[in-house]
Structure formats: structure tokens, C-alpha cells
């Protein structure tokens, strides 16, 4: 199968999944448990076709059409790593400021 054929197959699968989702949502925009399971299967088909087409490795996120779907776990890890990095740099700066304060006060009083 050529790359073009795989792309066409993936586009067809994505359209089928999107149309299924649009037709099965209730007034609140939610799916029944059964419809949710079927949509997940359709979505996995799209993802599998995307991996085959481009040879991607799994990173916890994948592209669906023009939207990017990222798992909550990946977002939470990223958020935590950003917070830890900021905290680390603040502690380093605070430590440096404390040392400078002691050095300055020592020179003034000493």
C-alpha cells in the first residue's frame, strides 16, 4: 500500500469517527458508554493508521486531523516538571540572595 493510499484510508477513518461522534452525542455533548467504546475503537483505528503512515513512536500524544490530543498524564507530568523547575530556580536565587545578604551585613558590621 502506498503512502497516499494510507493517507486516504486514514482520512476516511477519521471522517467516519467524526461523523459517528457528531451523530451520537446527546444534548449535553456526551456519549453513552456503548457509543464511547465504539468511538474509542474508531479513534484507535485512525491513530494506528497514522503511526503506520509516518512511522511515529508512541509518546502519549497523537495528531487527529488538525487537532492534537494529549493525554492528561502527559500534561500533568509536564505541568509538574515546569513547577519543579521554577521552584528549583527560585530556591537557587533565594540561596544566593541569602548568602549575599550575610556577606553584605558581615562587611558592614565586621
C-alpha positions as CSV (number, residue, x, y, z in Angstrom):
1,X,0.0,0.0,0.0
2,X,1.4,3.4,-0.9
3,X,1.6,6.4,1.5
4,X,-1.1,8.1,-0.5
5,X,-3.4,5.1,-0.1
6,X,-2.7,5.0,3.7
7,X,-3.4,8.8,3.9
8,X,-6.7,8.3,2.1
9,X,-7.7,5.4,4.3
10,X,-6.8,7.4,7.4
11,X,-8.8,10.4,6.2
12,X,-11.8,8.1,5.6
13,X,-11.5,6.5,9.1
14,X,-11.2,10.0,10.7
15,X,-14.3,11.2,8.8
16,X,-16.2,8.1,10.0
17,X,-15.1,8.6,13.6
18,X,-16.0,12.3,13.5
19,X,-19.4,11.7,11.9
20,X,-20.1,8.9,14.4
21,X,-19.3,11.3,17.3
22,X,-21.5,14.1,15.9
23,X,-24.4,11.7,15.4
24,X,-24.3,10.0,18.8
25,X,-23.7,13.0,21.2
26,X,-26.7,13.8,23.4
27,X,-27.9,17.3,24.3
28,X,-25.1,17.7,26.8
29,X,-22.5,16.7,24.3
30,X,-21.8,13.3,26.0
31,X,-21.8,9.8,24.6
32,X,-23.4,6.7,26.1
33,X,-20.9,4.1,27.5
34,X,-21.5,1.8,24.5
35,X,-21.1,4.7,22.0
36,X,-18.0,5.9,23.8
37,X,-16.4,2.4,23.5
38,X,-17.2,2.3,19.7
39,X,-15.8,5.8,19.2
40,X,-12.6,4.9,21.1
41,X,-12.2,1.9,18.7
42,X,-12.7,4.2,15.7
43,X,-10.3,6.7,17.1
44,X,-7.7,3.9,17.7
45,X,-8.1,2.9,14.0
46,X,-7.2,6.5,13.0
47,X,-4.2,6.6,15.3
48,X,-2.9,3.2,14.1
49,X,-3.1,4.3,10.5
50,X,-1.2,7.5,11.4
51,X,1.6,5.5,13.1
52,X,1.8,3.2,10.1
53,X,1.9,6.1,7.7
54,X,4.6,8.2,9.3
55,X,6.4,5.6,11.5
56,X,5.8,7.6,14.7
57,X,6.7,6.3,18.1
58,X,4.2,6.5,20.9
59,X,4.7,9.5,23.2
60,X,1.3,9.7,24.9
61,X,0.0,12.1,22.3
62,X,-1.1,11.9,18.8
63,X,-2.5,14.1,16.0
64,X,-6.1,13.7,14.9
65,X,-6.8,15.8,11.8
66,X,-5.9,19.3,12.7
67,X,-6.3,18.9,16.5
68,X,-3.7,17.5,18.8
69,X,-4.8,15.1,21.5
70,X,-2.5,14.9,24.5
71,X,-3.1,12.5,27.4
72,X,-3.9,14.0,30.8
73,X,-1.0,12.1,32.3
74,X,1.5,13.7,29.9
75,X,0.1,17.2,30.6
76,X,0.2,16.6,34.4
77,X,3.8,15.4,34.2
78,X,4.8,18.5,32.1
79,X,3.0,20.8,34.5
80,X,4.7,19.2,37.4
81,X,8.1,19.5,35.7
82,X,7.6,23.2,35.0
83,X,6.6,23.9,38.6
84,X,9.6,21.9,39.9
85,X,11.9,23.8,37.6
86,X,10.6,27.2,38.7
87,X,10.8,26.2,42.3
88,X,14.4,25.0,41.8
89,X,15.4,28.3,40.3
90,X,13.7,30.3,42.9
91,X,15.4,28.3,45.6
92,X,18.8,28.8,43.9
93,X,18.1,32.6,43.7
94,X,16.9,32.7,47.3
95,X,20.0,30.9,48.5
96,X,22.3,33.3,46.5
97,X,20.4,36.3,47.9
98,X,20.7,35.0,51.5
99,X,24.5,34.4,51.0
100,X,24.9,37.9,49.6
101,X,22.8,39.4,52.5
102,X,25.1,37.7,55.0
103,X,28.2,38.8,53.2
104,X,27.0,42.4,53.0
105,X,25.9,42.6,56.6
106,X,29.1,40.9,57.7
107,X,31.2,43.6,55.9
108,X,29.1,46.4,57.4
109,X,29.2,45.2,60.9
110,X,32.5,43.5,60.9
